[in-house]
Amino acid sequence: DRNQKVSVALVNILQKAGIKFATLGNEEPCCGDPARRAGNEYLFQMMADANIELFKSHSVTRILTPCPHCYHMFKKEYAMLGAQFDVIHHSDYLSELLKAGRIKTGKTGSKQVTYHDSCLLGRYNDIYNSPRSILSDLGYTINEMKRHKENSFCCGAGGARMWMEEDKDKRVNIARSKEAIETGAGTMVTACPYCMTMFKDGLDELDPSKKSLDIAECIEENIII
């Protein structure tokens, strides 16, 4: 439910920017990342084959996604199955729209935020600058966590760990949320639905006064109609 708001924010931005796009609606399935990471290769192959045929049936050539897991799967692992798509993560695309003047925003001035590098977006695909460029364009002050960019720390959900039980005193999302709180920022910004979920749970437990937002939500709350 929380990440549905991110999708709505992204759609609102695209509409205001005059971008023509389509969604799969009720036909949209999972990319298959959790199945493969959990070791169910048979299920993944079934899901991937079905997705490829679905995309072809709608003549899809370019895919925009706010999820680094989907981005990595469609861009790299589907390519190993012979499916070639032009895949772009929403942080890259939104950064391009801002630079091209397709999106107009008002600057907030003194707002302090910290940005969490998703493993799949950062270390696996080298996307570090676009999210930070967006935050800078919005006028935010970025308080970096001690572990960031190439040395970032996992949110605790990747590799199908979202569905694994952890000892309460060893939960990865709590450790990472503490690092975010230590920056003194009032808002924790992510660009991944997995990270958003883990941060929300961590902040709710440690400091509910802190907010967690996706990069698209940061733009939407500052966009000038």
Secondary structure, DSSP 8 states (H G I E B T S, - for coil): -HHHHHHHHHHHHHHHTT------GGG----SHHHHHTT-HHHHHHHHHHHHHHHHHTT--EEEES-HHHHHIIIIITGGGT---EEEEHHHHHHHHHHTTSS-B---SS-EEEE---TTTTTTT---HHHHHHHHHTT-EE---SS-GGG----S-TTTGGGS---GGG-HHHHHHHHHHTTT-SEEEES-HHHHHHHHHHHHHH-TTSEEEEHHHHHHTTB--
